Amino acid sequence: MLQMNKPTILILCTGNSCRSHLAEGILQRALGEDYNVRSAGSKPAGYVHPLAVKVMQEIGIDIFGHRSKHLEEFLKQQVETVITVCGNADQACPTFPGQVNRYHWGFDDPAHATGTEEEKMAVFRRVRDEIRKVFEAYAAGRRDEASRNR
């Protein structure tokens, strides 16, 4: 259950199998326990991609327990910030109760990677690192803002 005294940041993509989970794990670690970071999809795939789990383990983040979920699960909850990580989710994104901020940062979908497992892993690592750069910068800005407001 989400703790209501913490701002909730919801990260959306279409399938909620890769990009949004990578971003959720990275942002939750970067922001710490002062925020609820969640992810969902407009058309959930029903699973978290095993290679997403694997590349996150490489950087010490465990997303094994994550599940693919529909954005409708969050429509009756207070969501302060919505971040879309793919164009389809950006277009399908509703407004959530309490929503103050909305951002769109698009990334390639590593689930579409082809080739050997190592070639696919290279794509997952590249996307993970791109997401990490953007979301860690966002987290630094949020932490700076919070410290100025104290």
C-alpha positions in Angstrom: 0.0 0.0 0.0 1.2 3.5 -0.9 2.0 5.8 2.0 0.0 9.0 1.4 2.4 11.3 3.1 5.0 10.7 0.4 4.7 12.0 -3.1 3.9 9.3 -5.7 5.8 9.3 -9.0 4.2 7.0 -11.6 6.3 5.9 -14.6 4.3 4.8 -17.6 5.1 2.9 -20.8 2.9 0.8 -23.0 3.8 -2.8 -21.9 5.2 -2.2 -18.4 7.7 -4.9 -19.0 11.0 -3.1 -19.5 11.6 0.6 -19.6 9.2 1.7 -16.9 10.6 -1.0 -14.5 14.2 0.1 -15.2 13.2 3.7 -14.5 11.2 2.7 -11.4 14.1 0.8 -9.9 16.7 3.5 -10.7 14.5 6.4 -9.5 13.4 4.7 -6.3 17.1 4.1 -5.4 18.1 7.6 -6.3 15.3 9.3 -4.4 15.2 7.0 -1.4 12.3 6.4 1.0 10.9 9.9 0.8 9.0 9.0 -2.4 6.7 6.2 -3.7 8.0 5.4 -7.2 5.7 3.0 -9.2 5.3 1.9 -12.8 2.4 0.8 -14.9 1.4 0.4 -18.6 -1.4 1.3 -20.9 -1.4 -2.2 -22.3 0.5 -4.3 -19.8 2.5 -7.3 -21.1 1.7 -9.3 -18.0 5.4 -9.9 -17.1 8.6 -8.1 -16.4 11.2 -9.0 -19.0 13.9 -11.3 -17.6 16.7 -9.4 -19.3 15.4 -6.2 -17.5 15.8 -8.0 -14.2 19.2 -9.2 -15.2 20.6 -5.8 -16.2 19.3 -4.2 -13.1 21.0 -6.9 -11.0 24.3 -5.8 -12.6 23.9 -2.4 -11.0 22.7 -3.7 -7.7 19.0 -3.0 -8.1 16.5 -5.9 -7.6 13.3 -5.6 -9.6 12.6 -9.4 -9.5 9.5 -8.8 -7.4 8.0 -6.2 -9.7 4.9 -7.1 -11.7 3.4 -5.7 -14.9 0.3 -3.7 -14.0 -2.3 -1.5 -15.8 -2.3 2.3 -15.2 -6.0 2.0 -14.1 -4.7 0.6 -10.7 -3.5 4.2 -10.0 -6.5 6.2 -11.2 -8.0 6.6 -7.8 -4.8 7.3 -6.0 -3.0 10.6 -5.5 -0.2 10.7 -8.1 2.0 13.8 -7.9 4.1 13.2 -11.0 3.6 11.1 -14.1 6.6 10.4 -16.3 6.0 8.6 -19.6 9.0 6.7 -21.2 7.4 5.9 -24.6 5.4 7.8 -27.1 2.3 5.5 -27.0 2.0 5.8 -23.2 2.4 9.6 -23.5 -0.6 9.8 -25.9 -2.7 7.4 -23.8 -1.9 9.0 -20.5 -4.9 10.1 -18.4 -4.8 12.8 -15.7 -4.4 11.3 -12.2 -5.9 12.7 -8.9 -3.5 15.2 -7.4 -1.3 15.3 -10.5 1.0 18.3 -10.5 3.7 17.4 -12.9 3.9 15.5 -16.2 7.1 14.7 -18.1 7.8 12.7 -21.2 11.3 11.2 -21.8 11.2 8.6 -24.6 13.6 5.6 -24.8 14.0 2.7 -27.2 12.2 -0.4 -26.2 14.8 -3.1 -25.4 12.1 -5.8 -25.6 12.4 -5.4 -29.4 16.1 -6.2 -29.4 17.1 -9.1 -31.7 20.2 -11.3 -32.0 22.0 -13.4 -29.6 21.4 -13.1 -25.8 24.6 -11.0 -25.5 23.4 -8.7 -28.3 20.1 -8.3 -26.6 21.8 -7.7 -23.3 23.9 -4.9 -25.0 20.6 -3.2 -26.0 19.1 -3.6 -22.5 22.3 -2.2 -20.9 22.4 0.8 -23.3 18.7 1.7 -22.5 19.3 1.1 -18.8 22.2 3.5 -18.8 20.3 6.1 -20.8 17.4 5.8 -18.3 19.8 6.0 -15.4 21.4 9.2 -16.7 18.1 11.0 -17.1 16.4 9.7 -13.9 19.4 10.2 -11.7 19.6 13.8 -12.9 15.8 14.2 -12.3 16.3 12.8 -8.8 19.1 15.2 -8.0 16.9 18.1 -9.0 14.0 16.8 -6.8 16.4 16.4 -3.8 17.8 19.9 -4.4 14.2 21.3 -4.5 13.2 19.5 -1.3 16.3 20.8 0.6 15.6 24.4 -0.5 12.0 24.0 0.7 12.9 22.8 4.2 
